[in-house]
Amino acid sequence: MTKVLLILLGFISCGCLKAQDSVKIFSAYKFYVPGSKVQCKMVPISEGSFLMGSSENEKYRETDEGPQRRVNIAAFWMGAFEVTRDEFDIFYKDETVSDNSTIDAVTRPSPQYIDFSLGMGKEGGYPVNSLSQYAALMYCRWLFHKTGVFYRLPTEAEWEYACRAGSTTRFYFGDDEKQLDNYAWYKKNSENKFQKTGLKLPNAWGLFDMLGNVAEWTLDHYEEKRLENIPDNTKDPFVPPNKSRYPKVLRGGGYPDEAGQLRSADRYKSDPAWNRRDPQVPKSKWWLTDAPSVGFRIVCPLQQPAIEEANEFFKRYLGN
């Protein structure tokens, strides 16, 4: 095992799982968000392969979801829940992090100029929302600096693999959208607001709210013909960042979306209009005035990168 993974195992022992047990099995663990008593649960996602995308006869299918490709995915842990406001606020309020620094490589979020929860809920398990991919990745960088463990956003392929949990149907529980009420918050049942995480049934991996509640950022830059451009049996594919902020890929759908947008294969792309009412000049890198249903969850690769590789990853994605 790598040095950083051994650090992870020791860190796990501060939560609910003994380190010696983790060495024997690839298992779930919990950790305390640094400087708090708030816990984050991570679920093991075993390596494997799956058909990414949707079949040509799938109801609600979009043209950017095919052709289906068989993709191989390495093992990783994924957050059992979407990152909550409670978790993110610890980073947001961390006074040991500079408000504007490229020296320590971690920058604290700028102040929210409006209440982005819009009265839907803050503390107590509600998902953090209205934040950019940059903000989500900076949170991951902060976790890395505080813990020595490399966390990041999932790739688009990892996200779909984790969401499907072995299923090949429209939704991870089957094809019957009447069952969505049991698994997801969406337009039909959400009362036009996000809800506390973990109130609906999880998928087979034990992941909650993979569909609905808030849409989730992935690492990938959006390409309309993404699946056309990768061959079968590609290992861990993803589209790296380029100089353009838009568009990036999100998955899972959110509380205002219809059932068809909550399918496992459905793809979202970010839009500059999500920040159209931002009064700041230049517009915020952190917050999205018009994307209240956007959030994220984190992953932790089983094969941890070297510290230098992790730092280079964040430099590449965050630009400092």
Summary of the structure (lengths in Angstrom):
residues: 320
radius of gyration: 18.5
end to end distance: 29.2
largest distance: 53.1
contacts: 1034
relative contact order: 0.20
helix: 25%
strand: 17%
